[in-house]
Amino acid sequence: MARGWLPDLPSPLPFDLTPMISVQDVHVAIDGTPILHGITFEVGAGSVAGYVGPNGAGKTTTMRLLTGA
């Protein structure tokens, strides 16, 4: 049975649905100024994802947090 836009999937699945990246309720402040306010998201293994937003939204801060830069 199809689920909305998802096609029927074979069982067992030929791929792992475990998230490659999992971010849960992250808060970041720089010099006492809150920058990230409780962001939460997951990116699945083998998926392609985009991370977009307006200038100053915290995209670079999030990527630096994830990479340890």
Secondary structure, DSSP 8 states (H G I E B T S, - for coil): --BTTB----SS-SS--SEEEEEEEEEEEETTEEEEEEEEEEEETT--------TTSSHHHHHHHHHT-
